[in-house]
Amino acid sequence: MKNKPLIIGITGAFGSGKSTAASFLEKKGFRKIVLSSFIENEAKKSGIKKITRRLLQDIGNEWREKYGGSILAKKAIALLNKKNLLRVVIDGIRNLSEIEEFRRSYPFILLAVVSNRQIRFERLKFLKRRERLTWDLFEKLDKRDLGIGEGKTGLQVAFCIALADVFIDNNQNLSDFKNKLNLFLKNEK
């Protein structure tokens, strides 16, 4: 597996453990690319000081509307081509066009990290990331992230999860989650 290109894309609702899974794979020799980092970097360049999840969602939707649904995947593919990367984990696949672009370009496995809403909310409350999270804000962001009320160029995480090749449950502890990720990697060799 080390000499052949392999792209592992990770999807899942926010707070499910996508970034934890991506960091785990990075420690196993994969290069990590976070799709939202393209948006976040551009927001910082344009002088935006307070970057919230909602803002990133808005900018991502604008980009997909303006440049096509696969814009973030195309940026990631350009980066991995430029750096000649063979083993890559893509953190944060949120649109069906991104999946199509990766599948068209490379050997690609889509991994869905799934976790129930209450557990995700509890995890996110303790992260000092972008904004203070209340249950009401969590519900609004979660519905949008999953694709409820979103169009073709919007967020579509629920549809992305449905297209996953592999599902990993992350409703237990970190040790259990890492064991499941190790098993997944063993099966991909």
Secondary structure as GFF3:
##gff-version 3
##sequence-region A 1 189
A	DSSP	beta_strand	6	11	.	.	.	ID=ss1
A	DSSP	alpha_helix	18	27	.	.	.	ID=ss2
A	DSSP	beta_strand	31	34	.	.	.	ID=ss3
A	DSSP	alpha_helix	35	45	.	.	.	ID=ss4
A	DSSP	alpha_helix	53	67	.	.	.	ID=ss5
A	DSSP	alpha_helix	71	82	.	.	.	ID=ss6
A	DSSP	beta_strand	87	91	.	.	.	ID=ss7
A	DSSP	alpha_helix	96	105	.	.	.	ID=ss8
A	DSSP	beta_strand	108	114	.	.	.	ID=ss9
A	DSSP	alpha_helix	117	125	.	.	.	ID=ss10
A	DSSP	alpha_helix	135	146	.	.	.	ID=ss11
A	DSSP	alpha_helix	157	162	.	.	.	ID=ss12
A	DSSP	beta_strand	166	169	.	.	.	ID=ss13
A	DSSP	alpha_helix	174	188	.	.	.	ID=ss14
###
